[in-house]
Structures are given as structure tokens and as C-alpha cells.
């Protein structure tokens, strides 16, 4: 019998996709749409999430072929328009046009209750539509069947602003800083996450109260030491006076952490490697093989 050749190859098994439906932040990015402001869509096993659905979240979702009716979780970090504007219509989509109690809204207190500075950003009517509405303060957690969401302290003009540390059923951990200025220890809660998404509104040497510039991102990554980092939520100075890609390269050089700058419409796939075994049998071998 002739020798048979066995082939082995590695097939990527995708378990999560992250879509950046907008990478702009701040009022002038909203007004001009120099960078879109639709937030982030995350699709994983049994979790279909929209994170900070700012202006354009609905339209840009449809443009990418992402059905908003399939969303089962919405996360809103605070009550500023570049983070919440399309929240109500996505709540309606998540609940089948407000016809069924379904899905979960997880948000800062300011989004649904309001505070002395801003909010509420979601009406009483829309607040009553989902199956669950969870207001989180820093340090509090939501534990669902396939996900854990921890609220992380942020320092921003909206005093209720929170970041998120999300653990998926596959064991993958994702951090999202939202808008925050740097403060000591901010990176510790995100320590060793698989991916940290940072809202970096300004380039290096351009500090802005309540927000993060590239120098702040470097300090946070030095504390957090994630496996990978993505910067997003760029203000006009980042968009027009420099290139986010250049700033991301600078961050990587300073921290040693692989860092990329998100762009509008970017799709980021995460997968495990699955080994498959295949056998190739030449036609002339068939007789002897059997």
C-alpha cells in the first residue's frame, strides 16, 4: 500500500467581533462628523452589545449590516451626547419596537436618573422597556448568564461617569475607559485585561481637564499592562493636527504594549485557534487503501 499524506492546518475559530461604528469624541466631532460617533458594537457568544451609542449609532449599524434588533445589551457610560444620543432608539430596537420586554440596559446613574450636572438621557418611557435596567457605580458589578460587567471609576464632568471591565463567557476580558482624566490607580482595575479600549481625545502634550490625552494613556497602560490596546474617541485636535496612527505608534514605543488607532468602520476579530486534521488520498491509492 502506498504511503498516504496527512495534512494538518490551523483554522481560526472566531468567538468575538468588535465593530467601531464611530471613533470621534467631543462636541466638534459630533457637529462635523469628521470622525463618526456611533460607538462600539460587540458580538460574542450569546452577547450582542452596543457600547456608548452616540449620534449615528443606528445609521452606521445599518450601513455595516448590523441589525439593531439583535442587540440584547446596551452599555452607556455617562450622560453626554457623544455617548448616549441614539440610546433610546436602540432600546426600542432591542425590545422589538417596544413590543416585548427584553434585553438589558447597563449604565451610569446619570443616564437614567440624572444628577446636578446632566441627565437623565433616557426617558422614563424607554427606561421601562428592557427586561433589566441596571445603574452601576464604580466598583459595582452586574453578573449575567454569559457576562460580567464591572463599573470602573472615572473622573469626568459628569460625576457619575464610569468605565467598564467586561468578562465574557469565553474568559476574554475587555476594558473600556470612557472619558476620564488621569488619576493615580486608574489603570489598576484594568490590570492584565486582554484588550483595553481607551478614549483618547487629545494628542501628546495637549492635556484637557476631564479627558485623556496620549500622555495619560501611556500612564494608564503602564499601570494596566493589557495584552493589547486600542485608542479611539478622538477630538478635533487629534483628527486635524496629527494622525491617530502616529500617536498609537508613539504609545506602543513608550509602553511596549501593541497599540492601534481605531478608524471608522474598523472590524476587530478575536478568535481561538482550532487544529483540524485532514487526510489527502490520491485516486491511484484508493484500491490499496481499502
Phi and psi in degrees as a GROMACS rama.xvg file:
@    title "Ramachandran Plot"
@    xaxis  label "Phi"
@    yaxis  label "Psi"
@TYPE xy
-72.5086  153.762  UNK-2
-69.5733  132.969  UNK-3
-94.8985  150.117  UNK-4
-105.523  125.648  UNK-5
-101.865  135.494  UNK-6
-114.171  134.224  UNK-7
-121.34  137.37  UNK-8
-148.487  160.938  UNK-9
-98.9017  127.384  UNK-10
-112.901  122.942  UNK-11
-68.8718  132.463  UNK-12
-109.937  101.946  UNK-13
-74.4826  127.556  UNK-14
-120.486  -3.03639  UNK-15
-156.92  139.875  UNK-16
-128.682  135.448  UNK-17
-119.659  123.219  UNK-18
-112.036  124.223  UNK-19
-92.607  97.7778  UNK-20
-84.8058  2.65145  UNK-21
-175.869  138.753  UNK-22
-126.18  16.5551  UNK-23
-99.9605  153.926  UNK-24
-146.322  149.729  UNK-25
93.2602  163.499  UNK-26
-64.7088  -35.1517  UNK-27
-77.967  -27.3138  UNK-28
-66.3609  -38.4311  UNK-29
-63.3003  -50.01  UNK-30
-64.5142  -43.1406  UNK-31
-90.3089  -24.3405  UNK-32
54.7689  34.0021  UNK-33
-59.1774  -36.1357  UNK-34
-126.888  138.642  UNK-35
-65.9243  164.388  UNK-36
-132.649  36.4566  UNK-37
-86.4183  -2.48058  UNK-38
83.111  -156.586  UNK-39
-128.848  130.835  UNK-40
-106.241  130.049  UNK-41
-123.762  121.817  UNK-42
-119.817  117.723  UNK-43
-134.854  -177.17  UNK-44
-60.3315  113.414  UNK-45
67.5309  6.27536  UNK-46
-126.609  125.482  UNK-47
-131.148  101.033  UNK-48
-118.986  142.981  UNK-49
-116.401  124.821  UNK-50
-106.761  122.555  UNK-51
50.0725  71.9266  UNK-52
-78.0169  84.5973  UNK-53
-76.6039  -169.801  UNK-54
-57.5537  128.94  UNK-55
95.6949  -1.90552  UNK-56
-57.4299  -43.1756  UNK-57
-66.2106  -52.3954  UNK-58
-62.7924  -44.1261  UNK-59
-71.2067  -28.186  UNK-60
-63.5065  -48.8163  UNK-61
-63.5025  -37.78  UNK-62
-61.2391  -35.281  UNK-63
-87.1365  1.63896  UNK-64
76.4439  24.3753  UNK-65
-102.032  106.226  UNK-66
-68.6073  116.511  UNK-67
-66.0616  -18.8955  UNK-68
-71.6238  -13.189  UNK-69
-89.8847  -5.09762  UNK-70
-64.4674  136.918  UNK-71
-123.691  3.8373  UNK-72
-154.767  135.434  UNK-73
-125.157  129.639  UNK-74
-115.845  128.477  UNK-75
-129.105  121.469  UNK-76
-81.1368  -27.3902  UNK-77
-170.712  174.474  UNK-78
-97.42  56.8849  UNK-79
-117.694  142.453  UNK-80
-55.4529  -33.9651  UNK-81
-72.4004  -0.242191  UNK-82
-120.248  -19.1374  UNK-83
-126.497  -11.9103  UNK-84
-51.7316  -43.5159  UNK-85
-91.146  13.0295  UNK-86
-60.3798  -43.157  UNK-87
-65.7356  -43.3904  UNK-88
-69.1796  -30.0743  UNK-89
-72.9864  -31.5206  UNK-90
-61.6355  -42.3849  UNK-91
-63.2033  -41.6231  UNK-92
-63.5536  -43.6111  UNK-93
-63.028  -26.8691  UNK-94
-104.414  24.7677  UNK-95
62.7382  42.1978  UNK-96
73.7305  33.1419  UNK-97
66.1689  23.9262  UNK-98
-99.8517  -12.4255  UNK-99
-144.464  146.495  UNK-100
-76.4819  112.007  UNK-101
-159.003  160.476  UNK-102
78.2372  173.68  UNK-103
-135.524  131.134  UNK-104
-107.154  119.798  UNK-105
-116.637  127.942  UNK-106
-157.844  168.975  UNK-107
-70.2479  156.279  UNK-108
-57.906  -36.3009  UNK-109
-62.3735  -27.0173  UNK-110
-68.4633  -42.1976  UNK-111
-106.555  -21.4736  UNK-112
-113.298  -37.479  UNK-113
90.1344  166.046  UNK-114
-147.077  -167.895  UNK-115
-68.6427  -18.0291  UNK-116
-102.693  -33.0508  UNK-117
-163.511  171.422  UNK-118
78.7447  176.725  UNK-119
-71.5099  156.784  UNK-120
-105.949  -11.1929  UNK-121
-119.022  127.599  UNK-122
-67.458  161.78  UNK-123
-58.7518  -39.2348  UNK-124
-58.2029  -49.8649  UNK-125
-72.0013  -28.6448  UNK-126
-64.7676  -26.3852  UNK-127
-88.3995  -1.03516  UNK-128
-83.2662  -45.5678  UNK-129
-69.5138  162.394  UNK-130
-65.4128  -37.2076  UNK-131
-134.026  137.216  UNK-132
-126.413  120.297  UNK-133
-122.756  115.079  UNK-134
-91.0295  127.469  UNK-135
-118.238  141.172  UNK-136
-107.164  161.187  UNK-137
-52.0246  129.865  UNK-138
95.1959  -16.5824  UNK-139
-85.0792  156.918  UNK-140
-131.645  149.062  UNK-141
-114.426  127.296  UNK-142
-118.355  113.389  UNK-143
-105.979  -175.411  UNK-144
-65.3991  -36.3601  UNK-145
-123.823  13.1155  UNK-146
-160.371  149.819  UNK-147
-126.955  130.048  UNK-148
-120.335  120.794  UNK-149
-111.121  131.705  UNK-150
-82.1953  134.677  UNK-151
-116.262  139.559  UNK-152
-59.0299  137.548  UNK-153
-134.133  154.256  UNK-154
-117.698  107.527  UNK-155
-148.183  169.801  UNK-156
-59.2004  -38.8239  UNK-157
-77.9856  110.086  UNK-158
-65.5636  -15.1167  UNK-159
-91.6216  1.11292  UNK-160
-55.2672  138.213  UNK-161
-133.31  150.899  UNK-162
-94.3328  177.727  UNK-163
-131.37  138.991  UNK-164
-116.706  117.311  UNK-165
-116.14  127.674  UNK-166
-113.442  120.89  UNK-167
-92.8927  164.409  UNK-168
-61.7671  -25.4183  UNK-169
-74.7647  -5.39516  UNK-170
94.0938  -4.37382  UNK-171
-73.4869  136.68  UNK-172
-116.531  135.219  UNK-173
-128.581  133.783  UNK-174
-111.974  145.28  UNK-175
-138.095  115.924  UNK-176
-76.6437  -24.1876  UNK-177
56.1535  -164.291  UNK-178
-79.3007  127.992  UNK-179
-161.469  149.618  UNK-180
-86.8988  164.375  UNK-181
-72.5754  138.767  UNK-182
-144.7  154.396  UNK-183
-59.8988  127.151  UNK-184
91.3063  0.422348  UNK-185
-61.4232  -32.1538  UNK-186
-80.3983  -16.3569  UNK-187
-63.3127  -36.8796  UNK-188
-67.1969  -28.0145  UNK-189
-90.612  11.9168  UNK-190
-57.0934  126.916  UNK-191
64.826  22.3325  UNK-192
-66.0098  158.01  UNK-193
-69.6168  -38.4082  UNK-194
-142.956  130.649  UNK-195
-117.599  121.338  UNK-196
-99.624  121.803  UNK-197
-113.065  133.462  UNK-198
-87.1987  98.4469  UNK-199
-111.518  98.0634  UNK-200
-82.0244  -25.2662  UNK-201
-124.168  152.133  UNK-202
-75.2209  -178.79  UNK-203
-61.6505  152.9  UNK-204
61.5502  25.5621  UNK-205
-136.777  64.5902  UNK-206
-64.567  150.626  UNK-207
-144.322  126.383  UNK-208
-55.0952  140.375  UNK-209
75.6552  -4.52406  UNK-210
-128.447  178.107  UNK-211
-114.766  133.029  UNK-212
-107.269  176.73  UNK-213
-59.201  -37.8514  UNK-214
-61.2993  -37.4624  UNK-215
-67.5452  -41.2282  UNK-216
-59.7827  -39.2607  UNK-217
-61.8482  -42.9887  UNK-218
-66.5088  -40.6716  UNK-219
-64.5719  -43.9485  UNK-220
-65.2662  -31.9854  UNK-221
-63.3744  -32.042  UNK-222
-82.2426  -42.686  UNK-223
-78.9014  -38.379  UNK-224
50.1712  53.7175  UNK-225
-71.2987  167.798  UNK-226
-71.0774  -38.7228  UNK-227
-144.024  159.61  UNK-228
-138.879  146.944  UNK-229
-129.267  131.026  UNK-230
-101.584  144.965  UNK-231
-156.121  -173.394  UNK-232
65.7285  55.7437  UNK-233
-87.2056  135.129  UNK-234
-84.1489  177.695  UNK-235
-64.4005  -34.7637  UNK-236
-65.9426  -37.8164  UNK-237
-66.9394  -36.3969  UNK-238
-78.1391  -40.9544  UNK-239
-102.904  -23.2767  UNK-240
-100.835  -13.4625  UNK-241
-150.879  -170.877  UNK-242
-121.027  127.705  UNK-243
-54.2069  -33.0438  UNK-244
-63.2604  -38.4528  UNK-245
-66.943  -40.8365  UNK-246
-66.8229  -37.988  UNK-247
-63.772  -40.554  UNK-248
-63.2828  -40.7959  UNK-249
-62.2976  -42.9327  UNK-250
-60.0465  -45.3023  UNK-251
-63.279  -40.4437  UNK-252
-64.2725  -35.795  UNK-253
-79.5739  -30.047  UNK-254
-108.647  -23.4641  UNK-255
78.2045  6.46132  UNK-256
-99.4487  125.998  UNK-257
-55.3905  121.256  UNK-258
-134.52  133.337  UNK-259
-127.897  157.087  UNK-260
-96.4778  126.663  UNK-261
-69.5455  154.334  UNK-262
-131.414  158.208  UNK-263
-58.5684  126.495  UNK-264
87.8911  1.00391  UNK-265
-63.1323  135.763  UNK-266
-114.593  122.481  UNK-267
-114.23  115.68  UNK-268
-102.414  137.824  UNK-269
-120.986  133.758  UNK-270
-150.109  159.377  UNK-271
-97.0551  156.085  UNK-272
-97.0501  125.366  UNK-273
-112.033  126.707  UNK-274
-88.9809  124.801  UNK-275
-116.279  146.237  UNK-276
-114.183  123.911  UNK-277
-124.547  150.289  UNK-278
-118.738  130.029  UNK-279
-106.459  125.347  UNK-280
-122.548  118.808  UNK-281
-67.1063  149.81  UNK-282
-58.191  -38.1151  UNK-283
-66.7541  -16.0658  UNK-284
-88.9686  -9.91581  UNK-285
-61.0999  -41.474  UNK-286
-61.983  -50.9267  UNK-287
-68.8865  -30.7479  UNK-288
-65.8502  -44.0237  UNK-289
